[in-house]
Every structure is written in C-alpha cells, then in structure tokens.
C-alpha cells in the first residue's frame, strides 16, 4: 500500500488512471487522502476515477462478449447447469439488467463475474454502460469522500475492502457448492 501512495505522489494522474482501471476503490480512497495535502485535485481525481472505472467495466463486458463461450460451456457442464437455468439468468438480466449490473458493481470480489455475464448474455452495451456510469458516479464520490475525511486510515479501509471481497467470494462459492451438490443429489437418484 505504501508503494501505491509513493506512485501516486510521484506520478500523480499518470498512474491514477491505470490504477483506477484495476483497483478503483482503494485507489480512490488514497487519491482522496492525497488531495487533502493538495498533491492531487479532488475534482480531477473524481473524473479520472470515473473514466478508469468505465474503461474497466467496458473491458469486463468485452471479455464476456468475446471470450467466455468455452469457459461458460465448461463451467455449465461441470455444474450440470441446464439450458433452462441459463435462459432464466438471461431473462433476469434482460428484464432487471440495472439491478444485476448495479449489484455486480457493488459486491467486490464476485462482481466482476456479473459484469462479464452481462457481456456474455449480450445485454445491450449502452444500457449496461449507462447503469455502470450511474453507479460509478455515486461509488466514486463515496470513496473519494472516505479518502478525504478518513484517508489516514487507508490501511484499515483496505482491510475492510479485502474482508468484504473475501466474504462475497466465500458466499458465492458456498452457493455454487450448494447447487452443485443439489444437482449431484438429484442426478444420483
């Protein structure tokens, strides 16, 4: 984490954009903290973080659109997911794409899977990115304000992000195992 602060202090906005693409929340908190010392401008940080987040969301969508066919086929075969269940997810994303994308953006750790899924099931890009943009406006503002007001506690904040991400991954894994075991139980009879 100290390295991130050093990079942002030394290179400023040149490192902020790529860092925001890959790790937006904690980068925004640290950049907000540095803006309290007039090292970075909070308005430019806010705009840069939004741009970085949208680039990252677009990349997740593109991965889902172009590259997940084999991966999804393999996973659905291993978990014995039926075509009806995939159609149900597709219908849910088509009807409730805003909810699905917003939840994917808010739950760090497993959220990337939801963003990739949106691309895989071909949610229209402008609907997808519009939802991402709206969520990012609020999310970036909250993280920036956290950095401005509580930036000195960035290590604790980072630990909370890591714990939250780990909890969502464990929860998602538990759900996958539950359904896999449920499918095995029904196919064993």
N, C-alpha and C positions, 0 to 999 in steps of 0.2 A: 504494500500500500504506500509505503514511503516513496517507492520508486515512481508511482503514479503522480504523487504530489510534485516530485522533482521534475518529472517530464512536463507536467502542465505549467509549472513555474518557469521552466526554461524555454519551452517551445510554444506555450500558450495555445492559441487557436489551431495551429497546425497539427497538434497532436489531439486536440479535443474532438475534432470531427471523427477521425478513425476510432478513437476510444469510445465515443458515443455510439458508434455503429455496433460494436461488440459488447459493451458493458455500460449501457446508458445510465441506470440508476445511481450506482456508486460514483461514476464519473461526474454526474450532475451534482451530487452532494459535495464532492471535493471541489469542483469548479465554483460552486456557490460559496464554499468556505474561502477559497482564494479570492473571490470577488469582494469579500469583506475587507481585504487588505489592498484593494484597488489593483491587484495583479491582473485580474480579468474583469471585464464589464459584464454585469449580470444580464443585460438585455442581449448582448451578442452571444453569451453563453446559452441563454434560453433558445434563441433562434438556431444556433449551431447544434444543440442537442436535439431539437425537433427534426432538423434536417437529417442528422445522423440516425435517429430512430426510424424515420420514414425510409431511409435507404436500407437499414437492416430489415425492416418489415417487408419491403419490396423483395429483398433477397430471399427471405423465407418463403414468400409467395412463389417466387420464381423456382425455387428448389422443389416446392410441391407441384408446380405446374409441369415442370420438365423432367425431374429426376426421380420421382418416388414410385413410379409404376412397379418396378421389380421389388423394391423394398416393401411396399404395401402388400403386394401379392404374397411375398414370403411370410410376412407377419400374419396376414389373414389366414394363410394355410396352417401355420404353426398353432395359432389360437383357435382355429376352426371357426372363423367368423363367416357367417353365411352372407350371401349376396343381399338378402332382405335386410340384414342389420346394417350393411354398408349403405343401402338405399335409404334406410331410416336416418342415418347420420347425414347423408347428402340432403335429404329433405329438411332436416333440422337446420343445417347450415343455410340452405336456401331461404327458409322462412324466417329464421332467427339469426341471420348472419351477424347482426350488430351485437347481440348478446354473446354469441360464440366467440367472435373476434375480440370483443372487449374483455371477456373473461380470460382469454388466452393471453392478452397483453398484461393483465393484472396479476396473473399467477405465474411468477417467475419460476423457472425450473422445468415445468411441463408446458408452459405457454407456447414455446416455440413449436411444439407438436401441433397445437391448434392452428397456428399461423401457416404451417406447412400444409396441414389438412385443408385449409381454405383454398390454397392454391391447387392442391391435388383434386379437389372436387369441383374446381373451376367456378368458385364464387366470382362474379364479375369484379375485375380489378378495381374499378373506380368506386364500387360500393365498399369493397374491402379496404382500400387505402383511405377512403373518407372516414370510415369508422376508426381506423388506426390513427389518423391525424387528430380526430376529435379527442380520443382517449389520451394521446400523447400530449396535447395541449395542457390538460389538467395534470397528468402524471409528471411531466417535466417541471411544471410550476411548483408542484408539491415538493419534489426532490430538490429543486433549486432553493426553495424557502427553507427546507430542512438544512441544507448546506449553509445558508446564510445565518440562520439562527442557532443551529446546533452543530455546525461544521467541525468544531473542535472535538466532537465525539464521533468522528467519522469511523474509527475502528469499531466502536460498538454498533454503529449503524450498519456497517458492512457485515458484522457478525449476525445481526438480525436478518439482513437480506439473505445471507447464506443459510441460516436456520430455516427461514421461510421457504426458500427454494428447496432445501433438503426435505422439509416436511411435505411439500407438494409432490416431489418426486416419489417419496416413500408412499404417500397416499395413492398416487396414480399406479404405482407398482402393485400395491395391495389390491386395487380394483382389478387390474389386469390378471393377477394371480387368482383372485376370486372367480372371475368369469372363465378363466382357463380351466380351473378345477371344476366349475359348474358344468362346462361343456364336456369335460372328460367324464364326469359322473353320468351325464345323460347319454353319452355315446357308449359307455361301458355296459349299459343295460340292454 
